[in-house]
Amino acid sequence: MRRTAIKHLSEHFGDTPMSKIAKMDVEKFVQDRLDSGMAAASVNRCRSVLSSIFTKGQDWGLCDNNPVRGATRLKENNMSPRPLTPEEEQRLLAVLPDHVMPIVTLALHTGLRRGN
């Protein structure tokens, strides 16, 4: 995730010096990411990476403050997906083509997610 966050931060801030980035710029980054369809949790991870960069920049004397500290942190939806009921599982398996059945069965019994 850190590599992806840095990619998004680089795309947005480019070669802007740390000393020129203000709280308003961080808020704009957050809003731009939300407008592009990024999930609040992912935006918060990018925000955390940016904050870490500024903290390290302060340690190294590259900047005086951390504008991320004052920027809004987004509320995240922390609901976990619920497992299928046995009836839902049976209905799903009944309509699957044979070649997909082993993959779905594995996913159902191991908790795989779409990204896996």
Phi, psi and omega per residue, in radians:
M1 nan -0.611 -3.109
R2 -1.045 -0.712 -3.135
R3 -1.130 -0.725 3.102
T4 -1.136 -0.734 3.123
A5 -1.061 -0.764 -3.136
I6 -1.120 -0.636 3.088
K7 -1.069 -0.829 -3.141
H8 -1.123 -0.715 3.132
L9 -1.135 -0.726 3.126
S10 -1.127 -0.709 3.117
E11 -1.089 -0.681 -3.071
H12 -1.403 -0.836 -3.028
F13 -1.617 -0.336 3.104
G14 0.961 -2.249 -3.114
D15 -1.693 0.328 -3.139
T16 -1.089 2.214 3.113
P17 -1.111 2.569 -3.129
M18 -0.969 -0.656 -3.088
S19 -1.166 -0.279 -3.116
K20 -1.688 -0.094 -3.121
I21 -1.570 2.132 -3.117
A22 -1.947 2.993 3.122
K23 -0.949 -0.721 3.140
M24 -1.054 -0.635 3.108
D25 -1.163 -0.667 3.102
V26 -1.154 -0.760 3.112
E27 -1.070 -0.694 3.107
K28 -1.130 -0.728 3.087
F29 -1.011 -0.837 -3.130
V30 -1.022 -0.828 -3.118
Q31 -1.141 -0.716 3.114
D32 -1.073 -0.715 3.123
R33 -1.151 -0.738 3.100
L34 -1.089 -0.753 3.140
D35 -1.114 -0.490 3.130
S36 -1.403 -0.095 3.101
G37 1.767 0.084 3.138
M38 -1.239 2.464 3.124
A39 -1.199 2.620 -3.131
A40 -0.981 -0.706 3.138
A41 -1.088 -0.709 3.128
S42 -1.189 -0.675 3.089
V43 -1.101 -0.739 3.108
N44 -1.090 -0.631 3.108
R45 -1.155 -0.730 3.078
C46 -1.071 -0.742 3.121
R47 -1.054 -0.718 3.122
S48 -1.150 -0.696 3.095
V49 -1.104 -0.760 3.119
L50 -1.080 -0.717 3.107
S51 -1.084 -0.721 3.107
S52 -1.097 -0.674 3.115
I53 -1.097 -0.775 3.128
F54 -1.162 -0.678 3.104
T55 -1.058 -0.779 3.109
K56 -1.161 -0.655 3.089
G57 -1.071 -0.665 3.075
Q58 -1.140 -0.760 3.115
D59 -1.025 -0.640 -3.092
W60 -1.573 -0.016 3.129
G61 1.354 0.358 -3.126
L62 -1.537 -0.298 3.126
C63 -2.670 2.792 -3.075
D64 -1.655 -0.496 -3.088
N65 -2.442 3.010 3.126
N66 -2.046 1.710 -3.094
P67 -1.174 -0.253 3.139
V68 -1.249 -0.531 -3.105
R69 -0.988 -0.625 -3.114
G70 -1.587 -0.128 -3.082
A71 -1.398 2.659 -3.087
T72 -1.170 2.353 3.030
R73 -1.687 2.323 -3.080
L74 -1.378 2.566 3.047
K75 -1.322 2.318 -3.113
E76 -1.835 2.592 3.048
N77 -1.584 1.830 -3.055
N78 -1.709 0.365 3.135
M79 -1.263 2.331 3.090
S80 -1.504 2.544 3.065
P81 -1.166 2.448 -3.135
R82 -1.524 2.609 3.086
P83 -1.252 2.741 3.078
L84 -1.224 2.579 3.023
T85 -1.284 2.815 3.095
P86 -0.983 -0.640 3.128
E87 -1.171 -0.732 3.119
E88 -1.140 -0.691 3.124
E89 -1.086 -0.775 3.129
Q90 -1.089 -0.733 3.124
R91 -1.119 -0.701 3.114
L92 -1.107 -0.884 -3.102
L93 -1.104 -0.510 -3.121
A94 -1.200 -0.438 -3.078
V95 -1.826 -0.023 -3.110
L96 -1.395 2.508 2.989
P97 -1.174 2.653 -3.078
D98 -0.995 -0.661 -3.066
H99 -1.236 -0.285 -3.131
V100 -1.700 -0.318 -3.054
M101 -0.919 -0.822 -3.124
P102 -1.100 -0.642 -3.129
I103 -1.173 -0.805 -3.124
V104 -1.175 -0.686 3.114
T105 -1.077 -0.781 3.084
L106 -1.035 -0.814 -3.129
A107 -1.067 -0.753 -3.125
L108 -1.111 -0.629 -3.037
H109 -1.647 -0.124 3.139
T110 -2.096 -0.114 3.123
G111 1.368 0.408 3.096
L112 -1.026 2.598 3.072
R113 -1.898 2.959 -3.097
R114 -0.935 -0.706 -3.105
G115 -1.187 -0.345 -3.123
N116 -1.360 nan nan
